[in-house]
Amino acid sequence: MADDKPKIDLETIRHSTAHLMAQAVKQLYPDTQVTIGPVIEDGFYYDFYRESPFVPEDLGKIEQRMKDISSESLDITRRELPREEVLRMFDEMGEPFKREIINDIESDEPISVYSQGEFTDLCRGPHVKNTKILKSFKLLNVSAAYWRGDERNKVLQRIYGTAWHTDKELRVYLKRLDEAKKRDHRKLGKELDLFSVTDEVGPGLILWHPKGSRIRCLIEDFWKEEHFKNGYEMVHSPHAARVDMWKTSGHMDFYKDNIFSPMDIEGKEYVMKPMNCPFHIQIYKSRLRSYRDLPLRFAELGTVYRYERSGVLHGLLRVRGFTQDDAHLFCRPNQIEEEIVKVLDLILFILRSFGFDEYRVYLSTRPEKFVGSEDGWEQATNALKQALEKSKLKYEVDPGEGVFYGPKIDIKIKDSLNRFWQVSTVQVDFNLPERFDISYIEESGQRNQPIMLHRALMGSLERFFGCLVEHYAGAFPLWLAPVQVILLPITDQNQRYTDEVFKKLTNSGFRVEKDLRNEKIGFKIREAQLQKIPYMVVLGEKEQEKNSLAVRKRRSKETAELDIDSFIDKLSLEVSKKDLGEAIQPI
């Protein structure tokens, strides 16, 4: 008979498993202090304070103790207690971090605790009813973290875990994690010679190698071509500017923690630019604008610099210097909705061209700290809502997550490992046009203030590139591959024919390499596969006599015999269609 009972939601299971882990830690290491243990995407973590750090071997012991506690079938009970009683209880338990958490709770808010066996923890809940429900979990890793994310506070030990309804779901997730490790863009970036980061240059600053730069150039060329088609003009701006401009824009007030320290140049303070928008405003202000000029669309692949803590830097995904695929649109009020719709169309076209067909769309509203009037914010938010509805895009509202100068639409893309990446954004800004006092002349002769749209399609080239490496597992589609074809002569006697084929392919515009090493053909094929080159062409006596090619795809064991003109036609069609072929291999 089918089980008609509704499933417990995963967040409750993961929250309860975090408490199960904390109980196991306290049993095994009684002197450890417990802090917080929230649910995160696909799992949970719990932060602990102890004199000596956990090591990976400890995770196995903790996990086994969690299983033992689960099998004890302990009831999990909730109690609401007076503030003073809760404070006294955790003081007696030797849990000083809990006192700090309690002191932050509003005085009129009830304080609840959950107990299972001898273990009690401060929590709002909800939780499962009994520990026996918690069976399908795995502890993943341990790392260091600062209490409340502040480096001036104590260093804590953070244990990450995951939990699922069933063992089958857990196995699928662990398989996906294993595949993610194989696809890690930092690992593949080194193996495929795409990019590097060195201590001599500095953390978070990327060195693009020739092959990585080739892919980047192809992405940039595609980006520029589509922007020109869609009525954008390209602009360029400097890498630094005087502090005064950033004071006018509000960045020195609202964004100063992410701006590098000022430099003194001839008695004036300059900073490396964290944004491109004020420069585009200066270009707008360079001459008088008429209503006939609008909308104006300025686009720039602009490199910006933002101070990120060393602990959060992560390959290409979190860096200190990166290039935004940035654009700023200046329009009249009655043009906002139409321009946002066009931006959304362009975003989806670009993303689909790289193989991203699934998204999550969020409308982020006014944060606690903001500039401008509430009426302006409401008008901007409504414009974004109407554009989303006109584009027939389903979206979720993300309260309070707008930027300080305006609301925004964020788009997260789903990759081949079912992970979501934040890339595209569209923002409405009434604030900067007012701060910089920009205007245009209406048909009536009246001077009016334009509305400014900020938008990025890929977010940053660095982050998008890292995402692509993992999405394709390093096997870029033919149109993006840094090397499209590799020629593999069997013997030295085939070198002249190899040179002829090389010349014909390169003259047709393809990126080709030759492997002329004195190695067996099987070794050369394996090497080409490891480099994830889309096409391997084996050239031996038979091919030379017949003036043909033995063509093999990187993931295939089969070889096709083609004449060179047919092969060129095949490559040309695949490139022109931007065919993704077998580049995307979901697990």
DRENVEXRO-872745 format. One record per residue (C-alpha): residue in three letters; y, z, x. Coordinates in steps of 0.25 Angstrom, whole numbers, plus 5000, padded with zeros to 4 digits. Each point is the difference from the previous one (the first is absolute). Example, Ala and Ser with C-alpha at 12.3 -4.5 7.8 and 13.67 -1.06 7.14 Angstrom:
BEGIN
Ala498250315049Ser501449985006
//
This chain:
BEGIN
Met500050005000Ala501449965005Asp500950115005Asp501250004991Lys500750115006Pro501449955006Lys500149995015Ile500850115007Asp501249935006Leu499949985015Glu501350075003Thr499450134994Ile498749985008Arg500849985013His500950124997Ser498850094998Thr499349945012Ala501250045008His499850144996Leu498649995003Met500349965014Ala501050125001Gln499050104996Ala499049945010Val501050015011Lys500350154996Gln498550035000Leu499849945014Tyr501350045007Pro500650124993Asp501250015008Thr500549864996Gln501250004990Val500149914988Thr501249924997Ile500049884990Gly498949904996Pro500549884992Val499349884994Ile500449875007Glu499549854998Asp498550005001Gly499950145003Phe500650135004Tyr500450095012Tyr500350145003Asp500950065011Phe499550135007Tyr500650095011Arg499250055011Glu500150035015Ser499049905005Pro500049864994Phe498849954992Val499149905007Pro499249884994Glu498750085001Asp500650114991Leu500149904988Gly498549994999Lys499950154999Ile501050014990Glu499449894992Gln498750075000Arg500650134995Met500749924989Lys498649954995Asp499550145001Ile501150054991Ser499949894991Ser498550034998Glu500450154996Ser500549954987Leu501350095001Asp500850004987Ile501549965003Thr501050084992Arg501550004998Arg500950124999Glu501550014998Leu500650125007Pro501350075002Arg500849955012Glu500050145007Glu498550014998Val499749865006Leu500950035012Arg499350135002Met498649944999Phe500349895010Asp500650105010Glu498850084999Met499249885003Gly500849975012Glu500549874995Pro501549995004Phe500249864996Lys499750034986Arg501250094999Glu500949895004Ile499449914990Ile500150104989Asn501550035004Asp500349854997Ile499550014986Glu501050014989Ser500150154995Asp499749954986Glu498849925003Pro498650064998Ile499250025013Ser498549974999Val498950035009Tyr498549945000Ser498850085005Gln498649965003Gly499150115006Glu500850085010Phe501049895002Thr501450004993Asp501149895002Leu501349984995Cys500049874991Arg500649944987Gly498749934998Pro499249944993His498650025006Val498649984996Lys499350114993Asn498950025010Thr499749975015Lys498749934997Ile500849884995Leu500549985014Lys498949925007Ser500549865005Phe501050045011Lys500249975015Leu500950065010Leu500749895008Asn500850055012Val501050115005Ser501449985005Ala501250095003Ala501250014990Tyr501350095000Trp500150104989Arg500849934989Gly500249885009Asp501050075009Glu499849995015Arg500750135001Asn498950074992Lys498650045004Val499049905004Leu498849994989Gln498749945000Arg499849904989Ile498649964996Tyr499849874991Gly498949984991Thr499649914988Ala499350034987Trp499449914989His499250014987Thr498749955006Asp499349985014Lys500049854997Glu501650004999Leu500050085012Arg499249915008Val500849884996Tyr501350075004Leu499450045014Lys499549865002Arg501549954997Leu500550105010Asp499049955011Glu500549864997Ala501450055001Lys499850055014Lys499449875004Arg501249934995Asp501150095005His501149925005Arg500250085012Lys498649975005Leu500049854996Gly501449995005Lys499450035014Glu498749924999Leu500849884995Asp501150025010Leu501150004989Phe500950115003Ser500150135008Val500950135001Thr500250065014Asp500650145005Glu500949925009Val500749934988Gly499950124991Pro499250044987Gly500249924988Leu500649885007Ile499149884999Leu499649905011Trp499649874993His499049925009Pro499949844999Lys498950004990Gly500750104991Ser501449935002Arg499449874996Ile499550064987Arg501350074998Cys500849875002Leu499149934990Ile500350114990Glu501549995003Asp500049854998Phe499350014987Trp501050114995Lys501249925005Glu499549874993Glu499850074987His501350075000Phe500849875003Lys499249944988Asn500550114991Gly501549995004Tyr500150115011Glu500949985012Met499550065014Val500950105007His499950085013Ser500650135003Pro500150095013His499150115003Ala501150115001Ala501350034993Arg501150115000Val499750134993Asp501249984991Met499349894993Trp498850094997Lys500950114995Thr500649904990Ser498749964995Gly499550144999His498849995009Met500650115010Asp500050094988Phe498749974993Tyr499249945011Lys500450065013Asp498750075003Asn499449865002Ile501149945009Phe500050005015Ser501050085007Pro501449935002Met500349935013Asp501450015006Ile500649865003Glu501450005005Gly500350134992Lys499449954987Glu498750054994Tyr499049904997Val498650014994Met498849915000Lys499949944986Pro499050074990Met500449894989Asn500549864999Cys500850014987Pro501450055005Phe500049875010His499749914988Ile501250064993Gln500849985012Ile499649854999Tyr500350004985Lys501450065003Ser500349895011Arg500849924989Leu500450004986Arg498949984990Ser500149934986Tyr499150014988Arg499549865004Asp499450055013Leu499150104993Pro498950035001Leu500050015015Arg498750025006Phe500050045015Ala498650025007Glu499750055014Leu498850045008Gly500850115005Thr499450105010Val500450154997Tyr499850135007Arg499650134993Tyr499750135007Glu498650044995Arg499350135005Ser498949975011Gly499050064991Val500149904989Leu500049885009His498849914997Gly499849875007Leu500849894992Leu500050084987Arg501050105004Val501049965012Arg501450035005Gly500449855001Phe499649904990Thr500549874994Gln500350004985Asp499849874992Asp501350044994Ala501049944990His501250044992Leu500549934988Phe501450014994Cys500149964986Arg500850024987Pro499650104990Asn499449904991Gln499249945011Ile499250135004Glu498849984991Glu499849855003Glu500150035015Ile499050114999Val499049924993Lys500149895010Val499850105011Leu498850054993Asp499449864999Leu500349985015Ile499350135004Leu498849974992Phe499949855006Ile500150065014Leu499050114998Arg499049904993Ser500149905012Phe499550115009Gly498850034990Phe500650124993Asp499749994985Glu500050144995Tyr501250095000Arg500650134995Val501450004996Tyr500950124999Leu501450024995Ser500750115008Thr501150074993Arg501250095004Pro499750115011Glu500650135001Lys501049965011Phe500749874996Val501449935000Gly500749934989Ser500150034985Glu498950034991Asp500449894991Gly499949905012Trp498650055003Glu499649994985Gln500549855000Ala499349975013Thr498750064995Asn500149934987Ala500249875007Leu498750025008Lys499250044988Gln500449874992Ala499749915012Leu498650075001Glu499849984985Lys500549855001Ser499049985012Lys498950064992Leu499650105011Lys499450134996Tyr500750125007Glu500050155002Val501350085000Asp500150085013Pro501050114997Gly501050045010Glu499549905011Gly501249915000Val500849985013Phe501350085000Tyr500949884996Gly499149944989Pro498749994992Lys498949905005Ile498749934997Asp498950025010Ile498849915001Lys498750055007Ile498949905003Lys498550025000Asp499349965012Ser498549955002Leu499650155002Asn500650044987Arg501250075006Phe501449994996Trp501249975009Gln501550024997Val500749875004Ser500949934990Thr501350064994Val501249964992Gln501250104998Val501349994992Asp501250055007Phe501450034993Asn500350105011Leu500249925013Pro500949894994Glu500950114995Arg500050085014Phe500349875008Asp501049954989Ile499449864998Ser500449914989Tyr500149864995Ile501049924991Glu499549984986Glu500449874992Ser501150084994Gly500650035013Gln499650154999Arg499450065012Asn498650064997Gln499050085008Pro498649935002Ile498750074999Met499150005012Leu498549985000His499250055012Arg498649945001Ala498849985010Leu498849924997Met499050055011Gly500850135003Ser499949995015Leu499349895009Glu499350115008Arg499550074988Phe499649884993Phe499349945013Gly499250135001Cys499649994986Leu499649855002Val499150045012Glu499250104992His500049914987Tyr499449885008Ala499250095009Gly500849935011Ala499449864995Phe501349934997Pro499949884991Leu500149875007Trp501549984997Leu500350135006Ala499050015011Pro500650005014Val498949915005Gln499449914989Val499049935008Ile499250035013Leu499349895007Leu498650045007Pro499549895009Ile498550025004Thr500149955014Asp501149965010Gln499649864997Asn500650014986Gln501350045005Arg500749875000Tyr499649984985Thr500550144998Asp501349975005Glu500149874991Val499750094988Phe501050105004Lys501149905002Lys499749944986Leu500050144993Thr501250055007Asn500849874997Ser499750024985Gly500750145001Phe498850095001Arg499850125009Val498849985009Glu499450065012Lys498949965009Asp498950095006Leu499649935013Arg499350125006Asn498649985006Glu499350084989Lys498949974991Ile500449944986Gly499550124992Phe500950095009Lys501249924997Ile499749994985Arg499950165000Glu501350015008Ala500749914990Gln499550084988Leu500550135006Gln501449935001Lys499849964986Ile500449865002Pro499949924987Tyr499349885006Met499049985012Val499849855005Val498749995008Leu500149875009Gly498749955007Glu499449875004Lys499649974986Glu501450024995Gln500649925012Glu499149884998Lys500350004984Asn501450035002Ser499850124990Leu500250154999Ala499150114997Val500850094992Arg499750154996Lys500850104993Arg500250145005Arg499150074990Ser499049894998Lys498749975008Glu500049854995Thr500649895008Ala500649874993Glu500149875007Leu501349934998Asp500849895007Ile501450055005Asp500849934989Ser499250074989Phe500250135007Ile501549985002Asp500149974985Lys499250124996Leu500950095009Ser501249944994Leu499650024986Glu499650145002Val501450035007Ser500849934990Lys499450084989Lys500150135008Asp498550024996Leu499650145003Gly498549955001Glu499150115005Ala501150085006Ile500050114989Gln498650075000Pro500050124990Ile499050105002
//
